[in-house]
Every structure is written in C-alpha cells, then in structure tokens.
Amino acid sequence: MDVHGDVQHLVLETSRLLLRRYKQEDAEFIFQVVSQRKIAETTIMIPHPYPRQTVDWWINYVDGNFDEGKAYELGLFRKDSPNNYVGNCGLISVSKEHNNGELGFFIHPEYWNTGLATEACQALIDFGFMNLGLERIHGRCMSKNIGSKRVMEKSGLVVEGLARNEVLKWGKYEDVCHLGIIRSEWLNSKS
C-alpha cells in the first residue's frame, strides 16, 4: 500500500484501487451503489430506499468527521478507471480515548467475490496501525452476511463473539458477529 499526502489529503493506493476522500462530484456514483437493495440488506446502517439527497448530506458528514479525526472513510475507485466507483471503506469511528477504530465497508455487488473489499480493508487496517497508531481495530457484520465476515477474516480480524438480536433490520432482529485485531497481531502478520 502506498500512502500519498498528509491525513487531510489522504490517498491510499493498492494494486487495483485508489482510496481517496469524497468530493461532491462523487454523489451520483455513490447513489448508484447505495441505492441498491442488495447493499442495504447486507449492511447494518444503510436504509432502503436510500433518498438521493441523503448522499449529499452523507458526503458532508463523512468530510466533517474526517477533518475532526473522528472517522476516516474513503471512496474506492479502480486505478484503471479512476471515475469507476467501487464502494466505501474506512475506519467509521475512531476513539482517541481508547486508541481504536471500527472498520466498515460496502462494495458494489458487481465487485463481490473479486478480492477488492479485502484489498481495501487491508489498506485501511495498515493505515490505522501505521499512520494513526491505533492499538485495536474491530468490525462487525450481521451473521447472515458471510461475505463481509470472510473479508474481515482475510484482512486479519478474528471472530470475538456473536451478539444475538443486536440490531433490528427491517422488522427482524439480526445476530451480529464481532471481529477484531490488535496491534501485536497485525505486526506478527507483517513479519
């Protein structure tokens, strides 16, 4: 992974992806992905239908959190086609008090099972430990979302537990799988 610029102008680069901060011009590309029912039904926080004006609000929200160091969410774009929006990956909340961050991501369904989500997550994990000096990175997904669990495991996170009926999604309680990785485990994986 290559890191370009300081944290405020962050661009992460992997073999196939550019991960960068969002711009208002990305709104329509984002909407085309987050408005898909397949995305909403596999994530805890994304609603369906997803109102178009919410994308504009969300970009400003993500940008503000980034500037304040509360979260570092990046848009995923293919290197061979820099306007081709693949999805989102980031440390969606960072606790300076506890020195940890929560990993979150979503990927356009046409890129499921291509390894791009794992590539992006690994880049964000490396960024969190190397650049932010975090001690712990954790993630969660609905237990039925086998793909997201597999991505996090391939990225080095280990299952820490299952929270039964943790979220209410579309009128149904869902179990949530919790995963995590600590700095020493990440360092061991790099040697």
C-alpha positions in Angstrom: 0.0 0.0 0.0 1.2 3.5 -0.9 0.1 6.5 1.2 0.0 9.8 -0.7 -0.2 13.2 1.1 -0.9 14.0 4.7 -4.0 12.7 6.5 -6.1 15.7 5.3 -5.3 14.9 1.7 -5.1 11.2 2.1 -4.9 8.8 -0.9 -4.2 5.2 -0.3 -3.1 3.1 -3.3 -3.3 -0.7 -3.6 -2.5 -2.9 -6.6 -6.0 -2.3 -8.1 -7.6 0.6 -6.1 -7.3 4.2 -5.3 -8.8 5.0 -1.9 -9.5 8.7 -1.5 -11.6 11.3 0.2 -15.0 12.0 -1.2 -15.9 15.0 -3.4 -19.4 16.4 -4.1 -18.9 15.3 -7.7 -19.0 11.7 -6.5 -22.6 11.9 -5.3 -24.3 10.4 -8.3 -21.8 7.5 -8.4 -22.3 6.8 -4.7 -26.1 6.9 -5.1 -26.0 4.3 -7.9 -24.3 1.9 -5.4 -26.0 2.7 -2.0 -29.5 2.8 -3.5 -29.3 -0.9 -4.4 -31.4 -3.2 -2.2 -28.6 -5.8 -2.2 -26.3 -3.3 -0.4 -28.9 -2.3 2.2 -29.9 -5.9 3.1 -26.3 -6.8 3.8 -25.4 -3.8 5.9 -26.4 -2.7 9.4 -26.7 1.1 8.8 -27.7 1.6 5.1 -31.5 2.1 4.6 -33.6 1.2 1.6 -34.8 3.1 -0.2 -31.9 5.5 0.1 -33.0 9.1 -0.7 -30.8 10.8 -3.3 -30.4 14.0 -1.1 -29.1 11.9 1.7 -25.9 11.2 -0.3 -25.1 14.9 -0.3 -25.6 15.1 3.4 -23.5 12.0 3.9 -20.6 13.3 1.9 -20.5 16.4 4.2 -20.9 14.3 7.3 -18.0 12.0 6.3 -15.9 15.0 5.4 -16.5 16.7 8.7 -15.7 13.6 10.7 -12.5 13.2 8.6 -11.4 16.8 9.4 -12.1 16.3 13.1 -10.2 12.9 13.2 -13.4 11.1 14.3 -13.5 8.8 11.2 -11.6 8.1 8.0 -14.0 6.9 5.3 -12.6 6.7 1.7 -14.2 6.1 -1.7 -12.9 3.2 -3.6 -12.0 3.8 -7.2 -10.4 1.4 -9.8 -6.9 2.5 -10.7 -7.5 1.6 -14.3 -10.7 3.7 -14.4 -10.4 6.4 -11.7 -14.1 7.5 -12.1 -15.4 4.0 -11.6 -16.8 4.0 -8.0 -16.4 0.6 -6.4 -17.6 1.3 -2.9 -16.6 2.6 0.5 -14.1 1.5 3.1 -13.0 3.3 6.3 -12.4 3.5 9.9 -16.0 4.6 10.5 -15.4 5.7 14.1 -12.1 6.3 15.8 -11.8 6.6 19.6 -8.8 8.7 20.6 -9.5 7.9 24.2 -9.3 4.2 23.7 -7.0 4.2 20.7 -9.2 2.0 18.5 -11.3 2.2 15.4 -14.2 0.4 13.8 -13.7 -0.9 10.3 -16.7 -0.6 7.9 -17.2 -1.1 4.2 -19.6 -1.7 1.4 -18.8 -2.8 -2.2 -20.8 -2.6 -5.4 -22.4 -6.0 -5.9 -20.7 -6.4 -9.3 -17.4 -6.5 -7.4 -18.4 -9.1 -4.8 -16.1 -12.1 -4.7 -13.3 -10.3 -6.6 -11.0 -9.6 -3.6 -11.4 -5.8 -3.9 -13.1 -5.5 -0.5 -10.3 -7.4 1.2 -7.7 -5.3 -0.6 -9.4 -2.1 0.6 -9.8 -3.3 4.2 -6.2 -4.4 4.4 -5.2 -0.9 3.3 -7.3 0.8 5.9 -6.1 -1.6 8.6 -2.5 -0.8 7.7 -3.3 2.9 7.7 -4.9 2.6 11.1 -2.0 0.9 12.7 0.9 2.7 10.9 -0.4 6.2 10.5 -2.9 6.6 13.3 -1.0 4.4 15.8 -4.2 2.5 16.8 -4.0 -0.4 19.3 -7.1 -2.2 18.1 -9.3 -2.3 15.0 -12.7 -4.0 15.2 -15.6 -4.7 12.8 -19.0 -6.2 12.8 -21.5 -7.6 10.4 -24.8 -9.4 10.5 -24.1 -13.1 11.0 -26.0 -13.8 7.7 -23.5 -11.6 5.8 -21.0 -14.4 5.3 -19.1 -12.4 2.6 -18.3 -9.5 5.0 -17.2 -11.8 7.7 -14.9 -13.6 5.3 -13.5 -10.2 4.1 -12.7 -9.2 7.6 -11.1 -12.6 8.4 -9.0 -12.5 5.3 -7.9 -9.0 6.4 -6.6 -10.4 9.7 -9.5 -9.8 12.1 -10.6 -12.7 14.3 -14.1 -13.6 15.5 -14.5 -12.3 19.1 -18.1 -13.2 19.6 -21.7 -13.2 18.4 -24.2 -10.7 19.8 -27.7 -12.2 19.5 -30.5 -10.0 18.3 -28.2 -6.9 18.4 -29.9 -5.0 15.6 -33.4 -4.6 14.3 -33.3 -4.6 10.5 -36.5 -4.3 8.5 -38.6 -5.6 11.4 -36.4 -8.6 12.2 -33.8 -9.0 14.9 -30.4 -9.9 13.5 -27.4 -11.5 15.2 -24.2 -9.6 14.8 -20.7 -11.1 14.5 -17.9 -9.1 16.2 -14.3 -9.3 15.0 -11.1 -7.6 15.9 -7.3 -7.4 15.5 -4.8 -5.8 17.9 -1.5 -4.2 17.0 0.7 -7.1 18.1 -1.3 -9.5 15.8 -1.0 -7.1 12.9 2.7 -6.7 13.5 3.1 -10.5 13.6 1.3 -10.8 10.3 3.7 -8.4 8.7 6.9 -10.3 9.7 
